[in-house]
């Protein structure tokens, strides 16, 4: 298991669920709570402004989950649903769990293979945020 600092701390590697890379691409400042939105903005700022930032793709709770109401003791109570989002995203992008790549490489892969191919609804099937995402597709890419 990765050190806690790798999830968000001062490391130049951030652990990120694959489907959260898609959430970031459509993020317009809405979320579960003010704390969640602040955390999301903080992570996006790091990803967009730290020159050599890399991500490790994980299919478990990550830096964005820390403020999520579905996070119970570092376990997502949404279970299989979000795991399916992660696995589908990885499959379509041709990536694997625990791959480490730059944020820009991942963002470009998601944009080319999911967003531009109109597969967001396929990856995020039954997500409660899908309507907002479809209205703001690729706004941060």
N, C-alpha and C positions, 0 to 999 in steps of 0.2 A: 504494500500500500504506500502511496506517495506521502511525503511529509505534509503536514497541515499547511505549511508556508507555501507549498506549491499550488494549493487551491486558489490563493489570492494574494498572499503576503508580498514580500519584496522580490521574489524569484522572477526570473524572466520567462518562466513557464507557468501558464495558468491552466488548470484542469477545467475542461469545458465539455458539457454534454453536447454531442453533435447537434441535436435538435435546437439547443440554445443558440447555436450559430445562426440558425434561421430566425429565431425570435429576435435576435439583435438586429438582423437585417430589416425587420419591419417595425421596430420599436419606435413609438411616438410619444412616450412619456406616460403610458398607462400601465397599471399593474395591480397586484393584489393589495398593496398598501403603500403609504409614503416611504416607509423603510425599504420596501422592495424596489420601488422606483429609484430611490437614491443609490442603492447598491447596483442596480442595472446601469445607471448613468456612470457610476464610478468604474465599473468593469469596461464599459464601452470606451470611456476616456482612456483607460490604460491600453486597451487593444489598439485604438486608433492613433495614440501618440507616443508610445514607447517603441523606439526604433527596432529593436531586435526581439520583440515579444513573440513567444511561441506558445502554442496550445498543445495540450495532451488530451486527446479525445477519449473521454471516459463515459461509460454507461452506468453511472451511479451519481449520487449527489455531487455537485460542484460548487464553484464560487457563487453562482446565481441562486442556488438552492438555499443558501444560508438565511435568506429573508423570506422564503416561501412558506405559506401556511400548510403546504402539503409535506413539508420536511419534518419528520418526527425522529429525533435522535439520529440524524444523518441518513435516514432512509425515507425515500419518497413513498408516501402512502397512495400515490396514483399508480404505483406498481407497473404492471405489464403494459399499460397504455403508453406511458412515456418511454419505456424501454423499446417498444415497437417504433416510436418516432425516431429514437436514436439509431436503431438497427437499420431502418429503412433509409435514413439519411446517409449512413455509412455505406450501405450497399449501392445506392444510386451514385454516390460520389466516388466509388471505388476505393474506399478507405477501410481501415480496421480499427477496432478498439485499441487504445493505447498508442496509436500513431502520434508522433509529434511533428507538427508542421507549423509554419508561420501563420499568424492570423490572416494575413493577406492571401496566402495560398489557399487556405480553407474558405475564406470569404469568396474568392474567385471561383473555386470548385462548386460551391453551393449556388452561386449566381448562375454559372454556366449550365450545370446539370439539373438543377431543381427550379430555380426562379424563372429563367428564360425558357425552360421547357414546360412551364405551367404544371409542375408536379408538386407544388406546395400543398394543395388539398390532399394529394395522395399520401404524402409524408405525414401530414398533420391531421389525419382522419379523426374526426370526433373531438378535436381540440376546442376548448371553450373560447379560445382567442382567435380562431380561424377567420371569422368575419372581419375583425379589425385588421388582421394581417393581409387578407386579400384586398382590402381597401388601400393598403399602404405598401404593397408589394415592392420590395427592393429599395425602399426609401433611403436606407443607410448603406446601400452597396454602390 
